[in-house]
Amino acid sequence: MWFATKHSRFGCRVPPGVKGASTFTQRARLMSAVVAPLLLTSCHESSTAPNPLVWSSFRTATIQTLSSVWGSSDSDIWVPVNCCGTGGMILHYDGTFWTMITTRTTQYLAGVWGSSASDVWAVGWNGTILHYNGTSWSSVSSGTTQNLNSVSGTSSSDVWAVGDGGTLLHYNGIGWSSVTSGTSASLHAVWGNSATDVWVVGSTIIFHYDGASWSARTTGTTQFVYDVWGADASDIWVVGDAGTFLRYTGADWSSGSITTQYLRGVWGTSASDIWAVGDVGTILHYNGKWSSLSSGTTEPLLGVWGTSSTNVWAVGDLGTILHGSPAG
């Protein structure tokens, strides 16, 4: 996940007609199919067939930055609206329409994650934490005024949030509490495989939680890293500046660069089905080798997530939402 204010090149424009709306009723169907079969242009490691997805563009009622995406199903997807324009907005997809919803804050929102359709968390600027109970959004005290960049968890009673100034927060099912991270650097993303296997990335730092304590992991990289995801406890992927990817296989880290573009988000369904997105519309897929794919956009892509290997979403600058699904 990427916080929009970190780089001024991310456009911040106010979408017309949004200010003052309690529930934005303007909706959009699928507007244009960017029929872009996934063509191999680069490879790494073993050779297997590419994932046969076609990417389509959804037009929504915002041109603000969208930095993350999560859902409980194909018909229940949330995308928080980040800088710049009207704060406190979040997009929801019901399987047919995208709807803009006003939450109980005026702050920009950066990250979203949930354990179910009735247990969803969103985080954002100035320590903002919101919770959705399946009916409405409510504000929850975070105990910090630092910008929060990402939220993730392993259950309804094990949720983590990270942010600027080394901010690390934990929710135990009752309330949020601050945890010492040992750094003042901005933390960009958090991902957990289990309550005893949680990863955090930010700046050039990677932290791991084993259920008892946090420790820094040495990777040798000097590049900034922005997102983390794992197939399991012994297969962790991290992406960052200048096409950097790092892979942990249970004992050691390996590193490489598969594009010159900055990579902002990573997600997958298995060790052989991993997606990474980044600047200039970059979409990469790993199925035993890395492939550089046509996205149909040049906007920075900041977050990626899906419900399966055949239903993948990417979001980014200027309200960009892309959907990957099988051809035909």
N, C-alpha and C positions, 0 to 999 in steps of 0.2 A: 504494500500500500504506500501511496506517496502523498505527502502533504503539499497542497498546491502552492503555498506561499514560499516554499523553499527555493523556487526558481522563478524569476520574474518573466521568463519566456512563456509560462503558462498563462494564456489569456484570461482576463477577468472582466466579463461583460455582464450587464444586467439584462436578463430576459424580459421582454415586454409582457405586461399583464400579470406578473406573478405577485408583485407586492400587494399585501393586504388580503390575499385570498386565504380562507381557512382550509378549504379543500379544493385543490385545483382540478376542475372538472374537464379541462381540455385534455383530450386523450388522442393517442395516435396509433393507428394500425401500422403494420409493416409497410414502409413507404417505398423502399427500393431494394431490390435484391442485387447485391454486389456478387454476381456469380463468379467466384474466384476459386476454381479447383486448386487444391494445395499442391503446388509444384515444387519439386526438390531443386534447391539451388546451392545447398551446401550440405555436407554430411560429416558425421563424427561417430566413430565406433562401428558397430555391426550394421549390416544392411537388411532392412525389412521394408515392407510396403508402407506408403504414407497413409495417414488417417484420411479417409474420404469425406471430408467436411466441406461445405460451401458456406461462405460468410455473407450474412445479410445485415443491412444497416437499419436500425430503428430510429425514427425521428421522434424526439420528445420535446416537451414544452420548456426546455432550458438550454442555454448555451454556457452554463457554468461548468466548472470542473467536476468530474465524477471520478472518484479515486478508489472505490471498492465496490464489490458486489457479493451478495450472499442470498441464498434462499432455502426454504425447506422442501420445495418441490418445483416442478416445471411451471406450476401456476401460482407460485408464491415467492416472488423474488424482490429483494430490497436493494436500492442503490442510493446511498446518502449523497446529498448535494453539497459540494465544497465551494471554495472561493470562485468567483466573486459576484456579488449581487445580493439577493435576499437570503438571509440565514434561516436555519431551522427547517429546511425543506428536505424531504426524502421521497424518492420515486418508488412506486410499487407496481409490479407486473402481476396480473391475475391469469396469465395464459393467453390473453387476447389484447388487452389494453395496458398502457403505462399511465398511471395516475400520479400527479404531484400532490403530496400531502404535507400540510403544515404541522410541525410537532410543537411541543411545549418549550421551545427555546428560540432565540434569535441568532444563535451561534451557528457557524458553518460546521458541517458534519463530515468526518473523514473516513471512519471505519464502521463496519457492520458485521455481526456474527450472531448466530442463534443456535440453541439446542433443539428447537422445535418451532412450529408455526406460532405458538403462544408464548415463546420465550426468546425474544430477540433483543440484542443490545446494539446501540449506536453510540459512537464517541466522536468528539470534535474539539473545537477551539475552547480555550480558557477552562479546561477541565470538565467540559460538558460530557455527561453520561445520561443516556436515555434508555428506557426499557419499554418494550411492547409486550402486552399480555394476551395478544390475540384479538383485542378490541381497540385499544388506544395506547398512545405513547405517553409516558410520564417521565419527569425529571428525577434523577437520583443523585445524591450527593457523592462527589468523588474525593473531596478533601484536598484538591489541588486546583491551581489556576493555570497550570501548564497546559499547552495544547496537547491533546491526545490524538495519536495517529493511527492506532490499530487496536482491534479487540478480537480475541479468539478464546476458545475454551475446549474442554473435553467433556463437560456435562453441565447441567443447570446449576450445579454447586461448585464448579471449578472453572472460573472465567478470569482471563488476564487482559489487561489493557496497558499499552505503553505510549510514551510521548516524549516531548521535548525535556531537556534538562535531566535526562536519565530517568524520567518518571516510569515507575513500574508499580502497577496496582493489581490487587487480587480480590476476587469476589468468591466468598465461601458459601453462598446460598442465603446468607443473612445480610451482609453488608460489604462494602468495599474498604480495603485497607492498603496503606502504602508499604511497599517492600523496598529495602535498600538494594539498588542495582550496582553500586560501586563505580558509577560513571556519571558525568554531567553531560555527556554527548546525547544528541537526539536519538531516540530509539524509534525505528520506523515500522517494525512489524513483529508480530508474535504469532506462533503456531504451536499447537500441542498435539502430540500423539496419544498421550495418556496423562494422568495426574502426576506421574513420575518421569515424564519425558516431554519437556516444554522447551522451545527454542525462541530466542529473541535476537533480532539483528538491528544494527544502527551504526552510522559512521563506518568505521572499518572493523567493528566489533561484532562477535557472535557469542551469545551467552546460552548456557544450558542449565536447566533445572532438573534435578534427579528425584524430586519429591521431598528433599531435605534442605538443599542449599543450591544457590546459583554459582556457576563458575564460568570464567572466560575460556573460550576455545581458541587455540592458535591455528590459524590457517595460512599465514604468510602473505595474505593479500594486502595491498595498499590501496585498493579501490573501495569506494563507499558501496555498501550493500543495502538493499531496500526491501527485500521480501524473502520469505522462507516458507517451505512446504516439504513434507516428507511422505514417502510411500509407506514407511514403517520406521521403527526405531533405528534401523541400520541402513537407511537410504534417505538422506536429507539433502535437499537442494536449496541453494541460496543464489540470488541474482543481484546484479549491481551495475556500476559504471562501466562504460566502454565494452559492453557485451559480456561482462564477467559472469561466469557461473562457477560455483563451488559445489562439490559433492562429497558428502560424508557417507562412508560405507561401513560404519561401525567401529572402525579403528583409526583410519586416516582420512584426511581431506585431499581431494584432487582439485585442480583448478584449470580453467581454460577460458577462451573467448571465442564466441561463435558468430559475433557480429560486432560492428563498431558502435552500434547504437546502445544507449543506456537502457538497461532492462529494469522495469519497475514492479512487475508482478509475476508470480509463479504459482501454479496449481496443477494437480493431476488426479487421475483415478487409480493409477498403479505405477510401478517402476518402469513400465514400458508405454505409458501414456501420460506425458507431461507437457504442459503448455507454459510458455513465457511470453510476456508482452512488454513493449517499451516504446521509446521515442520514434517519431516519424512513422507511426502505424505499424511498428514491428510486431509480428506474430511468429513465434517459433514453436515447433512441435518435436517432441522426442519419443521415438518408438523403438529404441535401440540405436538410433542415430538422430542427429538434429537436422531438421529441415527448416528453411526460411520460407515463409508463406506469404501470399498476397492477401492483404486485409481490405483493400479498397479505400483506405484512408491514409492521410499523412499526419493526422493528429496524434499527439502522444497518447499512448494507451497505458493506463496506470494500474489497472486491476483485472484479474481474470479468475473465473470460478465456473463450475458447472454442476449438473446433477448426474452426468454420466459421460462416457467417452463420445457420445453422439449428441450431447446437448451442452454446449459451452458458451459462456458469455464473457465479453471483454468490454471495459468501459474506459473513458478517458476525457481529454480536454474538449471544451466547447460542446458539452452534452453528448459526446459520442457513446453510442451503445451498439455493439456488434454481437451477432448471434451466429454460432457455428452449428450446423446441422447437416445430416447426410444429403448428398446430391439426389435430386429427383423427389 
